[in-house]
Amino acid sequence: MKAASVLLNAAKQQTRKKGKVDVPVEMYPLFAAVGVAITSLGYFTYRHFAYDKQLRLWKNPDLSNLDVVLNKAAEEEKSKSE
């Protein structure tokens, strides 16, 4: 255990002197995978917001079914009351 603590302290002192942290080579695939995931998240989110016709981001009465639903409910109430 003594050798491990000596090596750990030596590694800490070496990184303090340089001013930058050494990244192990084993981490590069992880960074690449996270980069691909973030890029695809941005792409698919943009594509969903830009091209989805059922998603209403702006006021567009032509795409709204609200009038149909409200008129149907009003007709049902009117027919029940008669």
Legacy VTK file of the C-alpha trace (Angstrom):
# vtk DataFile Version 3.0
C-alpha trace
ASCII
DATASET POLYDATA
POINTS 82 float
0.000 0.000 0.000
2.903 2.306 0.628
4.043 2.131 -2.996
0.561 3.043 -4.268
0.344 6.131 -2.070
3.854 7.208 -3.098
2.954 6.871 -6.792
-0.333 8.704 -6.275
1.377 11.613 -4.537
4.025 11.752 -7.279
1.309 11.853 -9.965
-0.536 14.637 -8.140
2.616 16.722 -7.828
3.449 16.184 -11.489
0.037 17.418 -12.665
0.235 20.438 -10.385
3.541 21.438 -11.930
2.285 21.218 -15.511
-0.972 23.000 -14.889
-3.047 20.618 -16.949
-4.655 17.292 -16.248
-3.613 14.235 -18.229
-6.566 12.331 -19.596
-6.108 8.580 -19.837
-6.272 7.149 -23.341
-9.045 4.807 -22.220
-11.356 7.830 -21.857
-11.179 8.869 -25.541
-13.923 6.442 -26.715
-16.159 7.676 -23.901
-15.639 11.295 -24.972
-16.383 10.321 -28.577
-19.582 8.504 -27.587
-20.785 11.441 -25.485
-19.989 13.825 -28.359
-22.001 11.704 -30.808
-24.892 11.501 -28.335
-24.984 15.276 -27.804
-24.737 15.941 -31.548
-27.549 13.532 -32.368
-29.661 15.021 -29.567
-29.281 18.460 -31.093
-29.974 17.228 -34.625
-33.081 15.209 -33.804
-34.476 17.924 -31.524
-34.037 20.515 -34.271
-35.588 18.181 -36.838
-38.558 17.509 -34.570
-39.210 21.201 -33.925
-38.608 22.310 -37.512
-40.447 19.655 -39.530
-43.130 18.084 -37.324
-46.466 19.233 -38.746
-48.498 18.161 -35.712
-46.381 20.146 -33.278
-47.780 23.657 -32.865
-45.070 26.135 -31.965
-46.849 29.135 -33.413
-50.488 30.072 -33.591
-51.757 28.290 -36.666
-55.515 27.765 -36.748
-55.319 25.531 -39.827
-53.549 22.827 -37.841
-55.789 23.043 -34.790
-58.561 20.514 -34.121
-59.846 22.527 -31.192
-62.800 23.968 -33.104
-63.883 20.501 -34.233
-63.764 19.124 -30.698
-65.571 22.105 -29.175
-68.263 22.128 -31.859
-68.832 18.393 -31.429
-69.147 18.807 -27.651
-71.570 21.717 -28.103
-73.709 19.687 -30.507
-73.793 16.743 -28.082
-74.930 19.013 -25.242
-77.532 20.607 -27.473
-78.893 17.217 -28.570
-79.035 15.993 -24.956
-80.982 19.048 -23.813
-83.623 18.623 -26.559
LINES 1 83
82 0 1 2 3 4 5 6 7 8 9 10 11 12 13 14 15 16 17 18 19 20 21 22 23 24 25 26 27 28 29 30 31 32 33 34 35 36 37 38 39 40 41 42 43 44 45 46 47 48 49 50 51 52 53 54 55 56 57 58 59 60 61 62 63 64 65 66 67 68 69 70 71 72 73 74 75 76 77 78 79 80 81
